[in-house]
Amino acid sequence: MGGTVVWDHKTRTTQIKLGTKNISAQIGSDVYSINDKLVFNSNVPKLLKGETVVPVSVINEILGAYVNWTTIDKTLTANVSLSKKQ
């Protein structure tokens, strides 16, 4: 998707910069920060084998992405508009 991700081990927080969006997500927290606005979502980020995993539903809601899952070839596609209009 072309963004940058920074992991803060001490706070267990991921900082994501994607286009004009700045997103902060803390492991186990239902509060996300999007461009300094707090957004609540019951689907929390988790650590899985040392990797931060953010549920697809959160990506859909927070980034306004169109998310599609193809069962035949098990492919997830997420399309996000990163224009400054959002």
C-alpha positions in Angstrom: 0.0 0.0 0.0 3.1 2.2 0.1 2.9 3.5 3.6 5.5 3.5 6.5 5.1 1.6 9.7 6.9 2.2 13.0 6.7 -0.2 15.9 7.2 1.0 19.5 8.0 -2.1 21.6 7.7 -0.2 24.9 4.1 0.9 24.3 3.2 -2.0 22.0 1.9 0.6 19.5 2.1 0.7 15.7 2.3 4.1 14.0 1.2 3.9 10.3 1.6 6.7 7.8 -0.4 6.1 4.6 -0.9 9.0 2.3 -2.5 11.8 4.3 -3.6 9.4 7.1 -1.7 8.9 10.3 -2.9 5.9 12.2 -1.9 4.7 15.7 -3.0 1.3 16.9 -2.0 -0.3 20.3 -2.0 -4.1 20.7 -5.2 -5.1 22.6 -6.8 -1.6 22.5 -10.1 -0.9 20.9 -9.1 2.8 20.5 -7.4 3.8 17.2 -6.0 7.3 16.5 -6.6 8.5 13.0 -5.1 12.0 12.2 -5.3 12.7 16.0 -9.0 11.8 16.2 -10.0 8.8 18.4 -11.9 6.0 16.7 -13.4 3.1 18.6 -13.6 -0.4 17.1 -14.3 -3.6 19.0 -11.9 -5.5 16.7 -8.5 -5.0 18.4 -5.0 -5.4 16.9 -3.1 -8.5 18.1 0.4 -9.9 17.9 0.6 -13.1 15.9 4.0 -14.8 15.7 5.7 -11.4 16.3 3.7 -9.5 13.7 1.1 -6.9 14.3 -2.3 -8.0 12.9 -5.1 -5.5 12.3 -8.4 -7.0 11.5 -9.6 -6.4 7.9 -12.9 -4.9 9.2 -10.8 -2.1 10.8 -9.0 -1.4 7.6 -12.3 -1.2 5.9 -13.8 1.1 8.4 -10.9 3.4 9.3 -9.3 3.7 5.8 -12.6 3.5 3.9 -11.1 0.7 1.9 -13.0 -1.6 -0.4 -12.1 -5.1 0.8 -12.8 -8.3 -1.2 -12.0 -11.9 -0.3 -11.8 -14.5 -3.1 -12.4 -18.0 -1.7 -11.2 -19.9 -4.7 -7.6 -18.6 -4.6 -7.7 -17.3 -1.0 -6.9 -13.7 -2.0 -7.6 -10.6 -0.1 -7.8 -7.3 -2.1 -8.0 -3.9 -0.4 -8.4 -0.8 -2.4 -7.8 2.5 -0.6 -8.1 6.0 -1.9 -5.3 8.2 -0.5 -6.5 11.5 -2.0 -6.4 14.6 0.2 -10.2 14.9 -0.2 -10.7 12.2 2.5 
